[in-house]
Amino acid sequence: MNIENIKIRIKIVDHKKLKAMASVNFGEDMVKGFRIYTSDFEDSRGDKLWVIPPSYQDSNGKYHPIYYTENKKRWEMIKFKIIDEYHKESEKYYKKQFDLD
């Protein structure tokens, strides 16, 4: 999988700790529902953001991820691409929101 071929769509939410929702397009397949939250802890790049894949809740109240990869390096690449797109979209969003040039 080439990370450059993945397309990310970000929708800014900015509700308490939830900052945005993301959809990830893996070519012909799209996974919607990634959530971007603020975090109290920095990641390896210094961002205080936490990306959570979409999940569902079973009848016992336990959550299960809809998107999962055992390849930790792949997950890090996808997560950082989502965060990079979030930074771009949030900059546009806040410039428009506060009428900044």
N, C-alpha and C positions, 0 to 999 in steps of 0.2 A: 504494500500500500504506500503510495506516494502522498505525503502530507500536503504537498502543494495542490493536489487535485481535490482536496476536501474543501467544500464551501460551507461557510458558517453564516447564519442569519441571526442577528441579535435584536431583541425587543427590550428596550429599557423599561423597567418597571419601577424601580426606586421606591420600594415599600419596606420600611424598617431595614432589616438586614438583607432582604432580597433585592438585588440590584438589577437583574435582567434574566430573561429567558433566552435560550438559544436552540436553534435547529441545526443539525449537522447533516450535510448532504455528502454521502460517500459514493458519488457517481449516480447510479440508478436507485440507490437506497437512501432514505432520509429518516433520521431519528429526531423526533421533536421532544421537547420537555427538559432539556438540560437547564439547571438552575445555577445562577451565579450569586453567591452570597458574600458579604463582607466577613472577614475572619479576624480573630484576635491574634492569629499567628501568621508569620511570613512564610511563603513557600521558598523554594530554592532560588528564585529570581528576585525575591524581596517584595512581591505583591502580597497584599493582605486580602486575597480573594480565594474563595472556595468554590469549586465547580462540582456539582452533584449530577450524576446521570439520572435520567427519568426512571421512575420506579412505580410499582403497584403494591397495594396492601392486600394481603390475603385475609381470609375469614378469621384468622387468629390475631390480626393486627400487626403481623410482621411484614416489613417492607422487603421487596425483592427488586433488584435492578432490571430494567428492560434492556439496557445496553451494558455489556460487560466484556472486557477483554482480559485474558490472563497475561498478555504481554504488557508489562508495566511501562516499558519504554514507549510503546505505542500510545498508552493512556496519557503519559506525560506530554507527548507531542500534541495529541488532540486537545488536552486541557490547556496547554499554553497557547495553542492556536485560538481556542475559544476566548481566552483572556485577552489576547492581542486584539481580536475583533471587538471585544467588549470595550477596550480602551478607545479604539477608533470611533465606535458608535456613540459612546458616552460623551466624548469630546464634541462631536457634531450635535448631539442632543442638547447638551448644556449650553453650547454657543447659541443655538436656536432658542432655547428656553429663556435665556437671559439677554438675548439680542446682542451678542458680542460678535465682533469681527476678528 
